[in-house]
Amino acid sequence: MSNIKPFKGIRPRQDIVHLVAALPYDVMSSEEARKRAEGNPYSFLHVDKAEIDLDPSVNLYDDAVYAKAKENLDKMVSDGIYVQDEKEVFYIYMLTMNKREQTGLVCCCDIDEYVNGTIKKHEYTIKAKEADRIRHVDTCDANTGPIFLTYRAERAITDVINRYKAAHRPLYDFITTDGITHTAWLVDDEEIVDQLKKLYAEIPALYIADGHHRTASAVDVGLKRRAEAAKADPSAEYNYFLTVLFPDNELEIMDYNRVIRDLNNHSVDEFFALIKENFEIDEAPIAPFNPPFPHSFSMYLDGKWYSLTAKSDIIDDSDPIMCLDVSILHKWIIEPILGITDVRADSRIDFVGGIRGLCELENRVNSGDMKVAFALYPTTIEQVMNIADKGMVMPPKSTWFEPKLRSGLFIHKLS
């Protein structure tokens, strides 16, 4: 059962929404954020990456950064950049990328459903990253970036949402600089709100697609405030966190590729010989070369693309983790041949999201920054949900979701 609720959203004015909306805080560095927000006082990066308004010498986790985030958010509200809906509502949020649409419901989810496992995760979180967002949420007294959840699609929900879209004018409709169209509708019809609540109550589980650290942090803040409350109040806003729920059949996971700095003291000939023990390898028929099917890989080395196919005897289809292509590549090439055991900590490996394209892999290698690149066939959303259902955890850097939800479009206050 999924307990969702409407909320009194704080959202940008319609005339400046395109200037406010920003990519999530964790997909760019502080330097990149400064450049993106330069000359734009409306950008939500002034809240999500508030260090851009302080001297670059200030530590990212200094108290001043969180205080500045709150100051900036409060000022944007007081200056009328943001307005608040007077009643509790839902929003419909559609993203269109390369003519592919995905439509989700913006709502609040119950922190207890994360605690009891009804909202399922597939990644480990890092405590330092959690601590950062805990302080940001707690200081701002708000969930400022929606968490991207998915569920196994239900036709009844999709039909209600599509009918509502067709019958109502959008609240927002704008295109961001990366070519993504963002369209949103306000759902304030109480009958539709109740209908959606009842339909989602029949959904057995929700799954975190993107935003594991934001989810854990929002839940931690909610539990902390609940513990500090003089009297239990199950209706208090801190018991809920901001989400967008997308059906799984509208989502696309892109490849999440690897670049490695050196061949671990192997010559190129030795490297090829070691790979051939467990993979069929040929020069790729085209360049750049995308892996055409699961358990196939492409490799870029010394100016050439190669096709790699895992031999059947190294594939364990009985294990939902080890049959993933990220696991196969790690187990049979990255760890034993290239000598990288901890991909989170080893500086010899880096990761390139599929949105950057295979040319980015070529660029990283051709520049001399890296020696070899591997492109992978994308993980499927069904694999992600199956692993979460089993209480298991995906290998690091397994999924890259596009398009990215924008922060600053909807804000949920905790008090």
C-alpha positions as CSV (number, residue, x, y, z in Angstrom):
1,M,0.0,0.0,0.0
2,S,1.4,3.4,-1.0
3,N,0.1,6.3,1.2
4,I,0.5,9.5,-0.8
5,K,-0.8,13.0,0.1
6,P,-1.3,16.3,-1.6
7,F,0.5,19.4,-0.2
8,K,0.4,23.2,-0.3
9,G,3.2,23.5,-2.8
10,I,5.5,26.5,-3.0
11,R,6.3,27.1,-6.6
12,P,7.8,29.7,-9.0
13,R,5.7,32.4,-10.7
14,Q,4.7,31.3,-14.2
15,D,6.6,34.1,-15.9
16,I,10.0,33.2,-14.5
17,V,9.7,29.4,-13.9
18,H,12.2,28.8,-16.8
19,L,14.8,31.0,-14.9
20,V,14.2,29.3,-11.6
21,A,14.3,25.6,-12.5
22,A,17.7,24.0,-12.1
23,L,19.4,20.6,-12.5
24,P,19.8,18.6,-9.2
25,Y,22.6,19.8,-6.9
26,D,24.5,16.5,-7.3
27,V,25.1,16.5,-11.0
28,M,27.5,19.5,-11.1
29,S,30.4,20.9,-9.2
30,S,30.3,24.2,-7.4
31,E,32.3,25.8,-10.2
32,E,29.8,24.6,-12.8
33,A,26.9,25.8,-10.6
34,R,28.5,29.3,-10.4
35,K,28.7,29.5,-14.2
36,R,25.2,28.2,-14.7
37,A,23.7,30.7,-12.2
38,E,25.8,33.7,-13.3
39,G,23.6,36.7,-14.1
40,N,20.5,34.8,-13.0
41,P,19.3,35.8,-9.5
42,Y,16.3,33.5,-9.9
43,S,18.2,30.3,-10.4
44,F,17.4,27.7,-7.7
45,L,21.1,26.9,-7.6
46,H,21.3,29.8,-5.2
47,V,19.4,27.5,-2.8
48,D,20.6,24.1,-3.7
49,K,24.2,25.1,-4.2
50,A,24.3,28.1,-1.9
51,E,28.1,28.1,-1.7
52,I,28.1,29.9,-5.1
53,D,27.1,33.1,-3.2
54,L,30.0,32.8,-0.8
55,D,33.7,33.1,-1.2
56,P,35.2,30.0,-3.0
57,S,37.4,29.5,0.1
58,V,34.4,28.6,2.3
59,N,34.1,24.9,2.9
60,L,31.1,23.2,1.2
61,Y,29.9,21.9,4.6
62,D,30.4,25.1,6.6
63,D,27.4,26.4,8.6
64,A,27.4,29.5,6.4
65,V,26.5,27.5,3.3
66,Y,23.3,26.1,4.9
67,A,22.4,29.5,6.4
68,K,22.8,31.1,3.0
69,A,20.6,28.5,1.4
70,K,17.8,29.3,3.9
71,E,18.4,33.1,3.5
72,N,18.1,32.8,-0.3
73,L,15.0,30.6,-0.2
74,D,13.3,32.9,2.3
75,K,14.1,35.9,0.2
76,M,12.8,34.3,-3.0
77,V,9.5,33.7,-1.2
78,S,9.3,37.1,0.3
79,D,10.2,38.8,-3.0
80,G,7.4,37.0,-4.7
81,I,9.5,34.8,-6.9
82,Y,7.6,31.9,-5.3
83,V,3.9,31.6,-4.5
84,Q,2.1,29.0,-2.4
85,D,-1.1,27.2,-3.2
86,E,-3.8,27.8,-0.7
87,K,-5.1,24.2,-0.6
88,E,-3.4,20.8,-0.7
89,V,-3.0,19.8,-4.3
90,F,-1.1,17.3,-6.6
91,Y,0.8,18.3,-9.7
92,I,1.4,16.4,-12.9
93,Y,4.9,16.8,-14.2
94,M,5.8,15.7,-17.8
95,L,9.2,15.7,-19.3
96,T,9.8,15.3,-23.0
97,M,13.2,14.3,-24.4
98,N,13.7,13.4,-28.0
99,K,9.9,13.2,-28.5
100,R,9.7,10.6,-25.6
101,E,7.4,11.6,-22.8
102,Q,7.4,10.5,-19.2
103,T,4.6,11.8,-16.9
104,G,4.7,11.6,-13.1
105,L,2.6,12.7,-10.2
106,V,4.2,15.2,-7.8
107,C,3.1,14.4,-4.3
108,C,4.3,13.6,-0.8
109,C,5.2,10.1,0.4
110,D,5.1,8.8,4.0
111,I,8.5,8.5,5.7
112,D,7.3,5.3,7.4
113,E,7.0,3.6,4.1
114,Y,10.7,4.1,3.5
115,V,11.4,2.8,7.0
116,N,9.3,-0.3,6.6
117,G,10.5,-1.0,3.1
118,T,7.3,-0.2,1.1
119,I,9.5,2.4,-0.7
120,K,12.4,0.2,-1.9
121,K,16.0,1.2,-2.5
122,H,18.7,-0.4,-4.7
123,E,21.8,1.6,-3.7
124,Y,23.9,2.1,-0.6
125,T,24.2,5.7,0.6
126,I,27.3,7.5,1.9
127,K,26.9,9.0,5.3
128,A,28.8,12.2,4.5
129,K,26.5,12.9,1.6
130,E,23.5,12.1,3.7
131,A,24.7,14.5,6.4
132,D,25.0,17.3,3.9
133,R,21.4,17.0,2.7
134,I,20.1,16.5,6.3
135,R,21.5,19.8,7.3
136,H,20.2,21.4,4.1
137,V,16.6,20.1,4.5
138,D,16.6,20.8,8.2
139,T,18.0,24.4,7.9
140,C,15.7,25.3,5.0
141,D,12.8,23.6,6.7
142,A,11.9,22.2,3.2
143,N,12.3,19.4,0.7
144,T,13.7,21.5,-2.2
145,G,14.3,18.8,-4.8
146,P,11.8,16.0,-5.7
147,I,12.8,12.4,-5.3
148,F,12.3,10.3,-8.5
149,L,10.3,7.2,-7.6
150,T,8.8,4.6,-9.9
151,Y,6.2,1.8,-9.7
152,R,4.9,-1.0,-11.9
153,A,2.5,0.8,-14.2
154,E,-1.2,0.6,-13.6
155,R,-3.5,1.5,-16.5
156,A,-6.1,3.1,-14.3
157,I,-3.6,5.6,-12.9
158,T,-2.3,6.4,-16.3
159,D,-5.8,6.9,-17.7
160,V,-6.8,9.4,-14.9
161,I,-3.6,11.4,-15.4
162,N,-3.8,11.5,-19.2
163,R,-7.5,12.6,-19.1
164,Y,-6.6,15.4,-16.7
165,K,-3.8,16.5,-18.9
166,A,-6.0,16.6,-22.0
167,A,-8.8,18.6,-20.2
168,H,-6.7,21.3,-18.5
169,R,-4.2,24.0,-19.5
170,P,-0.7,23.5,-18.2
171,L,0.5,25.5,-15.2
172,Y,4.0,25.5,-16.7
173,D,5.4,24.7,-20.2
174,F,9.0,25.6,-21.0
175,I,12.1,24.2,-22.6
176,T,15.4,24.1,-20.7
177,T,18.8,24.8,-22.4
178,D,19.4,21.0,-22.9
179,G,16.3,20.7,-25.0
180,I,14.1,19.1,-22.5
181,T,10.5,20.3,-22.4
182,H,9.0,20.6,-18.9
183,T,5.2,20.7,-18.6
184,A,3.2,20.7,-15.4
185,W,-0.5,20.8,-14.4
186,L,-2.1,21.8,-11.1
187,V,-4.5,19.1,-9.8
188,D,-6.8,20.9,-7.4
189,D,-10.0,19.0,-8.2
190,E,-10.8,17.3,-4.9
191,E,-12.5,14.4,-6.6
192,I,-9.5,13.7,-8.8
193,V,-7.2,14.1,-5.8
194,D,-9.2,11.5,-3.8
195,Q,-9.3,9.2,-6.8
196,L,-5.6,9.2,-7.3
197,K,-5.0,8.6,-3.6
198,K,-7.2,5.6,-3.7
199,L,-5.5,4.2,-6.9
200,Y,-2.0,4.6,-5.5
201,A,-3.1,3.0,-2.3
202,E,-3.4,-0.2,-4.3
203,I,0.2,0.0,-5.5
204,P,2.2,-2.5,-3.4
205,A,5.6,-0.8,-3.6
206,L,7.4,2.2,-4.8
207,Y,11.0,2.2,-6.0
208,I,13.7,4.9,-5.7
209,A,14.9,5.4,-9.2
210,D,17.1,8.5,-8.5
211,G,17.7,10.3,-5.2
212,H,18.8,7.7,-2.6
213,H,20.7,10.3,-0.6
214,R,17.8,12.9,-0.7
215,T,15.4,10.2,0.4
216,A,17.5,9.0,3.3
217,S,18.1,12.6,4.4
218,A,14.4,13.6,4.2
219,V,13.4,10.6,6.2
220,D,16.1,11.3,8.8
221,V,14.9,14.9,9.3
222,G,11.3,13.7,9.6
223,L,12.2,11.1,12.2
224,K,14.3,13.6,14.1
225,R,11.5,16.2,14.2
226,R,9.0,13.5,15.2
227,A,11.2,12.5,18.1
228,E,11.6,16.1,19.2
229,A,7.9,16.9,19.0
230,A,6.2,17.4,22.4
231,K,3.1,15.5,21.1
232,A,2.8,13.0,18.3
233,D,1.1,14.5,15.2
234,P,0.7,12.1,12.3
235,S,-0.6,14.8,10.0
236,A,2.6,17.0,10.5
237,E,4.3,17.8,7.2
238,Y,7.7,16.5,8.5
239,N,6.2,13.0,8.3
240,Y,6.2,13.3,4.5
241,F,8.7,14.1,1.8
242,L,8.5,15.4,-1.8
243,T,8.4,12.9,-4.7
244,V,7.5,12.4,-8.3
245,L,6.0,9.0,-9.1
246,F,6.6,7.8,-12.7
247,P,5.2,4.5,-14.1
248,D,8.1,2.1,-15.1
249,N,6.9,1.7,-18.7
250,E,7.6,5.3,-19.4
251,L,11.2,5.4,-18.1
252,E,14.5,4.9,-19.9
253,I,17.8,4.0,-18.2
254,M,20.8,5.0,-20.2
255,D,24.2,3.3,-20.2
256,Y,26.7,4.2,-17.5
257,N,30.1,3.8,-18.9
258,R,33.7,3.4,-17.5
259,V,37.0,5.0,-18.3
260,I,40.3,3.7,-16.8
261,R,43.5,5.6,-16.4
262,D,46.0,2.8,-17.3
263,L,46.3,-0.9,-18.1
264,N,47.7,-1.8,-14.7
265,N,51.2,-2.3,-16.1
266,H,50.0,-4.6,-18.9
267,S,51.1,-4.1,-22.4
268,V,48.3,-3.8,-25.0
269,D,49.0,-7.3,-26.3
270,E,49.0,-8.7,-22.7
271,F,45.7,-6.9,-22.0
272,F,44.1,-8.3,-25.1
273,A,45.3,-11.8,-24.3
274,L,43.8,-11.6,-20.8
275,I,40.4,-10.3,-22.1
276,K,40.2,-13.1,-24.6
277,E,40.2,-15.7,-21.9
278,N,36.6,-14.8,-21.1
279,F,35.3,-12.6,-23.9
280,E,35.1,-12.8,-27.7
281,I,36.8,-9.7,-29.1
282,D,36.7,-8.2,-32.5
283,E,37.3,-4.9,-34.1
284,A,34.0,-3.0,-34.1
285,P,32.2,-2.8,-37.4
286,I,31.5,0.9,-36.9
287,A,32.9,3.7,-34.8
288,P,31.9,4.7,-32.2
289,F,30.2,1.4,-31.4
290,N,27.3,0.8,-29.0
291,P,26.9,-2.6,-27.4
292,P,24.0,-4.2,-29.3
293,F,22.6,-6.6,-26.7
294,P,23.0,-7.6,-23.0
295,H,26.4,-9.1,-22.0
296,S,28.1,-7.3,-24.9
297,F,30.5,-4.4,-24.4
298,S,32.4,-2.0,-26.5
299,M,36.0,-0.9,-25.8
300,Y,37.9,2.1,-27.0
301,L,41.7,1.8,-26.9
302,D,44.5,3.4,-28.9
303,G,42.1,5.1,-31.3
304,K,40.0,2.0,-32.1
305,W,36.7,0.6,-31.1
306,Y,36.3,-3.1,-30.2
307,S,33.3,-5.4,-29.7
308,L,33.4,-7.7,-26.6
309,T,31.0,-10.5,-25.9
310,A,31.0,-12.4,-22.6
311,K,31.5,-16.1,-23.1
312,S,28.5,-18.1,-21.8
313,D,30.4,-19.9,-19.1
314,I,31.0,-16.7,-17.1
315,I,27.4,-15.6,-17.0
316,D,25.4,-16.6,-14.0
317,D,21.7,-15.9,-14.8
318,S,20.6,-17.4,-11.5
319,D,22.1,-14.5,-9.6
320,P,20.3,-11.1,-10.2
321,I,23.4,-9.1,-9.3
322,M,26.1,-11.1,-11.0
323,C,24.3,-11.4,-14.3
324,L,24.3,-7.6,-14.6
325,D,26.7,-6.3,-17.2
326,V,28.3,-3.9,-14.7
327,S,29.0,-6.9,-12.5
328,I,30.4,-9.0,-15.4
329,L,32.7,-6.2,-16.5
330,H,33.9,-5.7,-12.9
331,K,34.4,-9.3,-12.1
332,W,36.2,-10.4,-15.2
333,I,38.1,-7.3,-16.4
334,I,38.1,-4.3,-14.0
335,E,39.2,-6.1,-10.9
336,P,41.3,-9.1,-12.0
337,I,43.0,-7.4,-15.0
338,L,43.0,-3.7,-14.3
339,G,43.5,-4.2,-10.5
340,I,40.6,-2.0,-9.3
341,T,38.7,-3.4,-6.4
342,D,36.8,-0.5,-5.0
343,V,35.3,1.6,-7.8
344,R,34.0,4.2,-5.3
345,A,37.4,5.0,-4.0
346,D,40.0,4.2,-6.7
347,S,41.0,7.4,-8.6
348,R,42.1,5.3,-11.6
349,I,38.5,4.8,-12.7
350,D,35.8,7.3,-13.6
351,F,32.2,7.1,-14.9
352,V,30.5,8.7,-17.8
353,G,26.7,8.9,-18.1
354,G,25.2,7.8,-21.4
355,I,23.8,11.3,-21.9
356,R,27.3,12.5,-22.8
357,G,27.5,10.0,-25.7
358,L,30.3,7.7,-26.8
359,C,32.3,10.6,-28.2
360,E,32.9,11.7,-24.6
361,L,34.6,8.3,-24.0
362,E,36.8,8.9,-27.1
363,N,37.6,12.4,-25.8
364,R,38.7,11.2,-22.4
365,V,41.0,8.6,-23.9
366,N,42.3,10.7,-26.8
367,S,43.2,13.5,-24.4
368,G,45.6,11.2,-22.5
369,D,43.6,11.6,-19.3
370,M,42.5,7.9,-19.6
371,K,43.9,4.9,-21.4
372,V,40.8,2.7,-22.1
373,A,37.0,3.1,-22.1
374,F,34.2,0.6,-21.8
375,A,30.6,1.2,-22.9
376,L,27.9,-1.0,-21.5
377,Y,24.4,-2.1,-22.5
378,P,22.0,-0.3,-20.2
379,T,20.5,-1.9,-17.1
380,T,16.7,-2.3,-17.4
381,I,14.2,-0.8,-15.0
382,E,12.8,-4.3,-14.4
383,Q,16.3,-5.5,-13.3
384,V,16.4,-2.6,-10.8
385,M,13.0,-3.4,-9.4
386,N,13.6,-7.1,-9.1
387,I,16.8,-6.5,-7.2
388,A,15.1,-4.0,-4.9
389,D,12.3,-6.6,-4.3
390,K,14.9,-9.1,-3.1
391,G,16.4,-6.6,-0.7
392,M,19.6,-6.5,-2.7
393,V,21.8,-3.6,-3.8
394,M,23.0,-2.7,-7.3
395,P,26.7,-2.3,-7.9
396,P,27.9,1.3,-7.8
397,K,27.1,3.4,-10.9
398,S,24.7,1.0,-12.5
399,T,21.9,3.3,-13.7
400,W,21.8,6.7,-15.4
401,F,18.3,8.1,-15.7
402,E,17.4,10.8,-18.2
403,P,15.9,13.3,-18.3
404,K,16.8,14.8,-15.0
405,L,14.0,16.3,-12.9
406,R,14.4,20.0,-12.2
407,S,14.7,21.3,-8.7
408,G,13.0,24.4,-7.6
409,L,9.7,23.7,-9.4
410,F,7.9,22.4,-6.3
411,I,8.9,22.9,-2.7
412,H,7.4,21.1,0.3
413,K,7.7,22.9,3.6
414,L,8.1,20.7,6.7
415,S,6.3,23.1,9.1
